[in-house]
Amino acid sequence: MKKIFMLVLALVACLSMAVPTFAMDNGAFYAYVITDYYNPDTGNIDDGGTANAALGEGMCRSATDTRGLVEKIGDEYFVTIRLLLQSNTKEVSFYTHAGYDQYQPVNYTIMTENAMEDSVDYRFQVADPFAPIKATMYVTPMGRDVLWYIYLDESTLSSDTGDFVVTATADVIANLEQPEGIIAEEVFEETTEEVVVEEETMEAAEEEVEVEEIAEETVEVVEEATETVEIVEEETTEVVEEENTEEPTDVAEVEEVQETEEKSALPMVVGIVVALAALMLVVKKKLGGGK
């Protein structure tokens, strides 16, 4: 009779796994933790250490805190199980229910360790926070592994999370529940700002290139003007030296010599003016931001 009853319970559990009936809001919730020394699907004792159910139940109850945490973040569920007597145990493992008498191992995160309570909080993801969880650990004084099952009682859910480390904080939930339109708009604005910054950076780089090109052109103009001035100076010097060898005979010749000197100096003046104009252009470009 007992086996038939347990099989009926197992069938109900499987149907519950196929179509979850629980409904939770996003957030963190306290839940009472139930332990069971029997396999919820088969009704057997899987521990292998003792056939005394009362002794086994007392053992797994003493190693499992009655307080547990359930968290819902979007479409994901997490539970935190607090195990006791951890200074005498090692190699803790958890398995989530995956079908009739089937369990799959899960990775967990240690959220906190309390030396005063000799406890450790283990957090891991589950598909159904109220489905049975298989737990195993090596108990050093016993010299063997122990195995038992854990349930979180859905009827005891409470918003009082006690001293558990909560991941599903108010800020996390607020960001999660923000309307998609607002999120998309913020992403668009951020992207637009990035594009504007990139365009401004490119414009600044182009302006720097233009200034460098103008500076190079100015250097070339100045060099050409300098060469022109040097040539004019040489030619003027030669003309003056030639004319100085012959003394002018009258006022007309003196005026002609002076006029020749002025004409010879004109290209030099023009070259200097061109160089100064180029330099002023560069200064104007730099002061005006390349505009």
Secondary structure, 3 states (H helix, E strand, C coil): CHHHHHHHHHHHHHHHHHCCCCCCCCEEEEEEEEEECCCCCCCCCCCCCCCCHHHHHHHHHHCEEEEEEEEEECCEEEEEEEECCHHHEEEEEEEEEEECCEEEEECCEEEEEECCCCEEEEEEEECCCCCCEEEEEEECCCCEEEEEEEEEEEEEEECCCCCCCCCCCHHHHHHHCCCHHHHHHHHHHHHHHHHHHHHHHHHHHHHHHHHHHHHHHHHHHHHHHHHHHHHHHHHHHHHHHHHHHCCCCCHHHHHHHHHHHHHHHHHHHHHHHHHHHHHHHHHHHHHCCCC
